[in-house]
Amino acid sequence: MKKEGKKIMNNFFLIYSILFSNIKLLVEVVVEAARHTGFVLSSGK
């Protein structure tokens, strides 16, 4: 029973770290896109 709980915790940690790195990547992409669109808008004026 104890071993099973540890396995679940390891899986949870793995999923959490994958989600966290994906969120970090997504934020970077959004920031880059916002920077590019902002640059395009300011250069278009």
N, CA, C and O atoms as a Tripos MOL2 file, in Angstrom:
@<TRIPOS>MOLECULE
protein
  180   179    45     0     0
PROTEIN
NO_CHARGES

@<TRIPOS>ATOM
      1 N           0.8390   -1.1990    0.0000 N.3       1 MET1
      2 CA          0.0000    0.0000    0.0000 C.3       1 MET1
      3 C           0.8770    1.2540    0.0000 C.2       1 MET1
      4 O           0.6180    2.2070   -0.7350 O.2       1 MET1
      5 N           1.9100    1.2370    0.8300 N.am      2 LYS2
      6 CA          2.8040    2.3970    0.9230 C.3       2 LYS2
      7 C           3.5380    2.6130   -0.4120 C.2       2 LYS2
      8 O           3.7260    3.7440   -0.8600 O.2       2 LYS2
      9 N           3.9450    1.4980   -1.0290 N.am      3 LYS3
     10 CA          4.6660    1.5740   -2.3020 C.3       3 LYS3
     11 C           3.7730    2.2030   -3.3780 C.2       3 LYS3
     12 O           4.2280    3.0200   -4.1790 O.2       3 LYS3
     13 N           2.5130    1.8150   -3.3800 N.am      4 GLU4
     14 CA          1.5600    2.3280   -4.3690 C.3       4 GLU4
     15 C           1.3840    3.8430   -4.2240 C.2       4 GLU4
     16 O           1.3310    4.5760   -5.2110 O.2       4 GLU4
     17 N           1.2950    4.2890   -2.9720 N.am      5 GLY5
     18 CA          1.1520    5.7200   -2.7230 C.3       5 GLY5
     19 C           2.3510    6.5030   -3.2340 C.2       5 GLY5
     20 O           2.2030    7.6010   -3.7690 O.2       5 GLY5
     21 N           3.5380    5.9330   -3.0670 N.am      6 LYS6
     22 CA          4.7590    6.6030   -3.5360 C.3       6 LYS6
     23 C           4.7460    6.6960   -5.0680 C.2       6 LYS6
     24 O           5.1640    7.7010   -5.6420 O.2       6 LYS6
     25 N           4.2610    5.6300   -5.7170 N.am      7 LYS7
     26 CA          4.1790    5.6030   -7.1780 C.3       7 LYS7
     27 C           3.2460    6.7130   -7.6680 C.2       7 LYS7
     28 O           3.5530    7.4230   -8.6260 O.2       7 LYS7
     29 N           2.1090    6.8490   -6.9960 N.am      8 ILE8
     30 CA          1.1380    7.8870   -7.3670 C.3       8 ILE8
     31 C           1.7640    9.2750   -7.1790 C.2       8 ILE8
     32 O           1.5990   10.1520   -8.0280 O.2       8 ILE8
     33 N           2.4720    9.4690   -6.0790 N.am      9 MET9
     34 CA          3.1200   10.7550   -5.8270 C.3       9 MET9
     35 C           4.1530   11.0730   -6.9020 C.2       9 MET9
     36 O           4.2620   12.2140   -7.3490 O.2       9 MET9
     37 N           4.9150   10.0520   -7.3150 N.am     10 ASN10
     38 CA          5.9230   10.2530   -8.3580 C.3      10 ASN10
     39 C           5.2590   10.6430   -9.6730 C.2      10 ASN10
     40 O           5.7290   11.5410  -10.3700 O.2      10 ASN10
     41 N           4.1590    9.9600  -10.0110 N.am     11 ASN11
     42 CA          3.4240   10.2780  -11.2370 C.3      11 ASN11
     43 C           2.8750   11.7000  -11.1740 C.2      11 ASN11
     44 O           2.9450   12.4470  -12.1490 O.2      11 ASN11
     45 N           2.3240   12.0650  -10.0100 N.am     12 PHE12
     46 CA          1.7720   13.4100   -9.8190 C.3      12 PHE12
     47 C           2.8660   14.4610  -10.0030 C.2      12 PHE12
     48 O           2.6520   15.4820  -10.6560 O.2      12 PHE12
     49 N           4.0260   14.2050   -9.4290 N.am     13 PHE13
     50 CA          5.1410   15.1460   -9.5340 C.3      13 PHE13
     51 C           5.5840   15.2830  -10.9880 C.2      13 PHE13
     52 O           5.8860   16.3820  -11.4550 O.2      13 PHE13
     53 N           5.6200   14.1600  -11.6960 N.am     14 LEU14
     54 CA          6.0270   14.1510  -13.1050 C.3      14 LEU14
     55 C           5.0480   14.9770  -13.9330 C.2      14 LEU14
     56 O           5.4570   15.8130  -14.7390 O.2      14 LEU14
     57 N           3.7560   14.7370  -13.7290 N.am     15 ILE15
     58 CA          2.7260   15.4770  -14.4670 C.3      15 ILE15
     59 C           2.8320   16.9680  -14.1440 C.2      15 ILE15
     60 O           2.7430   17.8150  -15.0320 O.2      15 ILE15
     61 N           3.0240   17.2750  -12.8500 N.am     16 TYR16
     62 CA          3.1150   18.6700  -12.4180 C.3      16 TYR16
     63 C           4.2970   19.3710  -13.0790 C.2      16 TYR16
     64 O           4.1700   20.5010  -13.5490 O.2      16 TYR16
     65 N           5.4560   18.6920  -13.1130 N.am     17 SER17
     66 CA          6.6430   19.3170  -13.7020 C.3      17 SER17
     67 C           6.4740   19.5130  -15.2120 C.2      17 SER17
     68 O           6.9400   20.5050  -15.7710 O.2      17 SER17
     69 N           5.7990   18.5510  -15.8700 N.am     18 ILE18
     70 CA          5.5450   18.6840  -17.3130 C.3      18 ILE18
     71 C           4.6100   19.8650  -17.5510 C.2      18 ILE18
     72 O           4.8520   20.6880  -18.4340 O.2      18 ILE18
     73 N           3.5450   19.9450  -16.7600 N.am     19 LEU19
     74 CA          2.5960   21.0530  -16.8990 C.3      19 LEU19
     75 C           3.2860   22.3810  -16.6410 C.2      19 LEU19
     76 O           3.0710   23.3510  -17.3680 O.2      19 LEU19
     77 N           4.1180   22.4220  -15.6010 N.am     20 PHE20
     78 CA          4.8000   23.6630  -15.2350 C.3      20 PHE20
     79 C           5.7000   24.1370  -16.3660 C.2      20 PHE20
     80 O           5.6950   25.3200  -16.7050 O.2      20 PHE20
     81 N           6.4790   23.2210  -16.9580 N.am     21 SER21
     82 CA          7.3810   23.6220  -18.0380 C.3      21 SER21
     83 C           6.5890   24.0320  -19.2750 C.2      21 SER21
     84 O           7.0120   24.9250  -20.0090 O.2      21 SER21
     85 N           5.4290   23.3830  -19.5170 N.am     22 ASN22
     86 CA          4.5900   23.7680  -20.6500 C.3      22 ASN22
     87 C           4.0120   25.1580  -20.4430 C.2      22 ASN22
     88 O           3.9520   25.9570  -21.3780 O.2      22 ASN22
     89 N           3.5810   25.4510  -19.2040 N.am     23 ILE23
     90 CA          3.0310   26.7740  -18.8970 C.3      23 ILE23
     91 C           4.1150   27.8340  -19.0890 C.2      23 ILE23
     92 O           3.8580   28.9050  -19.6400 O.2      23 ILE23
     93 N           5.3340   27.5230  -18.6280 N.am     24 LYS24
     94 CA          6.4510   28.4560  -18.7970 C.3      24 LYS24
     95 C           6.6860   28.7260  -20.2830 C.2      24 LYS24
     96 O           6.8830   29.8700  -20.6930 O.2      24 LYS24
     97 N           6.6620   27.6650  -21.0750 N.am     25 LEU25
     98 CA          6.8740   27.7820  -22.5190 C.3      25 LEU25
     99 C           5.7520   28.6090  -23.1450 C.2      25 LEU25
    100 O           6.0000   29.4740  -23.9850 O.2      25 LEU25
    101 N           4.5200   28.3360  -22.7280 N.am     26 LEU26
    102 CA          3.3600   29.0470  -23.2580 C.3      26 LEU26
    103 C           3.4530   30.5400  -22.9480 C.2      26 LEU26
    104 O           3.1700   31.3770  -23.8050 O.2      26 LEU26
    105 N           3.8510   30.8670  -21.7210 N.am     27 VAL27
    106 CA          3.9980   32.2710  -21.3210 C.3      27 VAL27
    107 C           5.0550   32.9490  -22.1840 C.2      27 VAL27
    108 O           4.8650   34.0770  -22.6390 O.2      27 VAL27
    109 N           6.1720   32.2550  -22.4070 N.am     28 GLU28
    110 CA          7.2370   32.8310  -23.2460 C.3      28 GLU28
    111 C           6.7350   33.0880  -24.6580 C.2      28 GLU28
    112 O           7.0190   34.1320  -25.2450 O.2      28 GLU28
    113 N           5.9840   32.1270  -25.2030 N.am     29 VAL29
    114 CA          5.4390   32.2730  -26.5580 C.3      29 VAL29
    115 C           4.4800   33.4590  -26.6230 C.2      29 VAL29
    116 O           4.5300   34.2590  -27.5580 O.2      29 VAL29
    117 N           3.6030   33.5640  -25.6170 N.am     30 VAL30
    118 CA          2.6360   34.6690  -25.5880 C.3      30 VAL30
    119 C           3.3530   36.0110  -25.4830 C.2      30 VAL30
    120 O           2.9850   36.9710  -26.1600 O.2      30 VAL30
    121 N           4.3670   36.0770  -24.6400 N.am     31 VAL31
    122 CA          5.1350   37.3220  -24.4710 C.3      31 VAL31
    123 C           5.8270   37.6870  -25.7830 C.2      31 VAL31
    124 O           5.8260   38.8490  -26.1910 O.2      31 VAL31
    125 N           6.4140   36.6910  -26.4370 N.am     32 GLU32
    126 CA          7.0770   36.9400  -27.7250 C.3      32 GLU32
    127 C           6.0700   37.4390  -28.7550 C.2      32 GLU32
    128 O           6.3340   38.4030  -29.4740 O.2      32 GLU32
    129 N           4.9180   36.7790  -28.8230 N.am     33 ALA33
    130 CA          3.8740   37.1640  -29.7850 C.3      33 ALA33
    131 C           3.3910   38.5820  -29.4980 C.2      33 ALA33
    132 O           3.2180   39.3820  -30.4170 O.2      33 ALA33
    133 N           3.1730   38.8910  -28.2230 N.am     34 ALA34
    134 CA          2.7210   40.2340  -27.8390 C.3      34 ALA34
    135 C           3.7760   41.2730  -28.2140 C.2      34 ALA34
    136 O           3.4460   42.3590  -28.6900 O.2      34 ALA34
    137 N           5.0310   40.9340  -27.9980 N.am     35 ARG35
    138 CA          6.1260   41.8540  -28.3260 C.3      35 ARG35
    139 C           6.1610   42.0970  -29.8410 C.2      35 ARG35
    140 O           6.3350   43.2280  -30.2960 O.2      35 ARG35
    141 N           5.9930   41.0130  -30.6100 N.am     36 HIS36
    142 CA          6.0250   41.1360  -32.0690 C.3      36 HIS36
    143 C           4.8360   41.9410  -32.5740 C.2      36 HIS36
    144 O           4.9990   42.8220  -33.4180 O.2      36 HIS36
    145 N           3.6300   41.6460  -32.0630 N.am     37 THR37
    146 CA          2.4500   42.3850  -32.5200 C.3      37 THR37
    147 C           2.5500   43.8470  -32.0970 C.2      37 THR37
    148 O           2.1580   44.7420  -32.8450 O.2      37 THR37
    149 N           3.0740   44.0860  -30.9000 N.am     38 GLY38
    150 CA          3.2660   45.4620  -30.4400 C.3      38 GLY38
    151 C           4.2500   46.1980  -31.3350 C.2      38 GLY38
    152 O           4.0580   47.3710  -31.6550 O.2      38 GLY38
    153 N           5.3020   45.5000  -31.7350 N.am     39 PHE39
    154 CA          6.3090   46.0870  -32.6190 C.3      39 PHE39
    155 C           5.6990   46.4030  -33.9860 C.2      39 PHE39
    156 O           5.9440   47.4630  -34.5620 O.2      39 PHE39
    157 N           4.9040   45.4670  -34.4860 N.am     40 VAL40
    158 CA          4.2560   45.6550  -35.7930 C.3      40 VAL40
    159 C           3.2850   46.8290  -35.7300 C.2      40 VAL40
    160 O           3.2430   47.6510  -36.6450 O.2      40 VAL40
    161 N           2.5070   46.9100  -34.6550 N.am     41 LEU41
    162 CA          1.5360   47.9950  -34.5080 C.3      41 LEU41
    163 C           2.2310   49.3500  -34.4150 C.2      41 LEU41
    164 O           1.7920   50.3220  -35.0290 O.2      41 LEU41
    165 N           3.3200   49.4080  -33.6420 N.am     42 SER42
    166 CA          4.0140   50.6850  -33.4690 C.3      42 SER42
    167 C           4.7390   51.0980  -34.7520 C.2      42 SER42
    168 O           4.8330   52.2890  -35.0470 O.2      42 SER42
    169 N           5.2480   50.1330  -35.5130 N.am     43 SER43
    170 CA          5.9390   50.4700  -36.7610 C.3      43 SER43
    171 C           4.9310   50.7750  -37.8710 C.2      43 SER43
    172 O           5.2670   51.4440  -38.8470 O.2      43 SER43
    173 N           3.6860   50.2790  -37.7210 N.am     44 GLY44
    174 CA          2.6510   50.5370  -38.7210 C.3      44 GLY44
    175 C           2.1110   51.9550  -38.6070 C.2      44 GLY44
    176 O           1.6260   52.5160  -39.5890 O.2      44 GLY44
    177 N           2.1910   52.5390  -37.4100 N.am     45 LYS45
    178 CA          1.6630   53.8960  -37.1980 C.3      45 LYS45
    179 C           2.5690   54.9600  -37.8060 C.2      45 LYS45
    180 O           2.2690   56.1510  -37.7170 O.2      45 LYS45
@<TRIPOS>BOND
     1     1     2 1
     2     2     3 1
     3     3     4 2
     4     3     5 am
     5     5     6 1
     6     6     7 1
     7     7     8 2
     8     7     9 am
     9     9    10 1
    10    10    11 1
    11    11    12 2
    12    11    13 am
    13    13    14 1
    14    14    15 1
    15    15    16 2
    16    15    17 am
    17    17    18 1
    18    18    19 1
    19    19    20 2
    20    19    21 am
    21    21    22 1
    22    22    23 1
    23    23    24 2
    24    23    25 am
    25    25    26 1
    26    26    27 1
    27    27    28 2
    28    27    29 am
    29    29    30 1
    30    30    31 1
    31    31    32 2
    32    31    33 am
    33    33    34 1
    34    34    35 1
    35    35    36 2
    36    35    37 am
    37    37    38 1
    38    38    39 1
    39    39    40 2
    40    39    41 am
    41    41    42 1
    42    42    43 1
    43    43    44 2
    44    43    45 am
    45    45    46 1
    46    46    47 1
    47    47    48 2
    48    47    49 am
    49    49    50 1
    50    50    51 1
    51    51    52 2
    52    51    53 am
    53    53    54 1
    54    54    55 1
    55    55    56 2
    56    55    57 am
    57    57    58 1
    58    58    59 1
    59    59    60 2
    60    59    61 am
    61    61    62 1
    62    62    63 1
    63    63    64 2
    64    63    65 am
    65    65    66 1
    66    66    67 1
    67    67    68 2
    68    67    69 am
    69    69    70 1
    70    70    71 1
    71    71    72 2
    72    71    73 am
    73    73    74 1
    74    74    75 1
    75    75    76 2
    76    75    77 am
    77    77    78 1
    78    78    79 1
    79    79    80 2
    80    79    81 am
    81    81    82 1
    82    82    83 1
    83    83    84 2
    84    83    85 am
    85    85    86 1
    86    86    87 1
    87    87    88 2
    88    87    89 am
    89    89    90 1
    90    90    91 1
    91    91    92 2
    92    91    93 am
    93    93    94 1
    94    94    95 1
    95    95    96 2
    96    95    97 am
    97    97    98 1
    98    98    99 1
    99    99   100 2
   100    99   101 am
   101   101   102 1
   102   102   103 1
   103   103   104 2
   104   103   105 am
   105   105   106 1
   106   106   107 1
   107   107   108 2
   108   107   109 am
   109   109   110 1
   110   110   111 1
   111   111   112 2
   112   111   113 am
   113   113   114 1
   114   114   115 1
   115   115   116 2
   116   115   117 am
   117   117   118 1
   118   118   119 1
   119   119   120 2
   120   119   121 am
   121   121   122 1
   122   122   123 1
   123   123   124 2
   124   123   125 am
   125   125   126 1
   126   126   127 1
   127   127   128 2
   128   127   129 am
   129   129   130 1
   130   130   131 1
   131   131   132 2
   132   131   133 am
   133   133   134 1
   134   134   135 1
   135   135   136 2
   136   135   137 am
   137   137   138 1
   138   138   139 1
   139   139   140 2
   140   139   141 am
   141   141   142 1
   142   142   143 1
   143   143   144 2
   144   143   145 am
   145   145   146 1
   146   146   147 1
   147   147   148 2
   148   147   149 am
   149   149   150 1
   150   150   151 1
   151   151   152 2
   152   151   153 am
   153   153   154 1
   154   154   155 1
   155   155   156 2
   156   155   157 am
   157   157   158 1
   158   158   159 1
   159   159   160 2
   160   159   161 am
   161   161   162 1
   162   162   163 1
   163   163   164 2
   164   163   165 am
   165   165   166 1
   166   166   167 1
   167   167   168 2
   168   167   169 am
   169   169   170 1
   170   170   171 1
   171   171   172 2
   172   171   173 am
   173   173   174 1
   174   174   175 1
   175   175   176 2
   176   175   177 am
   177   177   178 1
   178   178   179 1
   179   179   180 2
@<TRIPOS>SUBSTRUCTURE
     1 MET1         2 RESIDUE 1 A MET
     2 LYS2         6 RESIDUE 1 A LYS
     3 LYS3        10 RESIDUE 1 A LYS
     4 GLU4        14 RESIDUE 1 A GLU
     5 GLY5        18 RESIDUE 1 A GLY
     6 LYS6        22 RESIDUE 1 A LYS
     7 LYS7        26 RESIDUE 1 A LYS
     8 ILE8        30 RESIDUE 1 A ILE
     9 MET9        34 RESIDUE 1 A MET
    10 ASN10       38 RESIDUE 1 A ASN
    11 ASN11       42 RESIDUE 1 A ASN
    12 PHE12       46 RESIDUE 1 A PHE
    13 PHE13       50 RESIDUE 1 A PHE
    14 LEU14       54 RESIDUE 1 A LEU
    15 ILE15       58 RESIDUE 1 A ILE
    16 TYR16       62 RESIDUE 1 A TYR
    17 SER17       66 RESIDUE 1 A SER
    18 ILE18       70 RESIDUE 1 A ILE
    19 LEU19       74 RESIDUE 1 A LEU
    20 PHE20       78 RESIDUE 1 A PHE
    21 SER21       82 RESIDUE 1 A SER
    22 ASN22       86 RESIDUE 1 A ASN
    23 ILE23       90 RESIDUE 1 A ILE
    24 LYS24       94 RESIDUE 1 A LYS
    25 LEU25       98 RESIDUE 1 A LEU
    26 LEU26      102 RESIDUE 1 A LEU
    27 VAL27      106 RESIDUE 1 A VAL
    28 GLU28      110 RESIDUE 1 A GLU
    29 VAL29      114 RESIDUE 1 A VAL
    30 VAL30      118 RESIDUE 1 A VAL
    31 VAL31      122 RESIDUE 1 A VAL
    32 GLU32      126 RESIDUE 1 A GLU
    33 ALA33      130 RESIDUE 1 A ALA
    34 ALA34      134 RESIDUE 1 A ALA
    35 ARG35      138 RESIDUE 1 A ARG
    36 HIS36      142 RESIDUE 1 A HIS
    37 THR37      146 RESIDUE 1 A THR
    38 GLY38      150 RESIDUE 1 A GLY
    39 PHE39      154 RESIDUE 1 A PHE
    40 VAL40      158 RESIDUE 1 A VAL
    41 LEU41      162 RESIDUE 1 A LEU
    42 SER42      166 RESIDUE 1 A SER
    43 SER43      170 RESIDUE 1 A SER
    44 GLY44      174 RESIDUE 1 A GLY
    45 LYS45      178 RESIDUE 1 A LYS
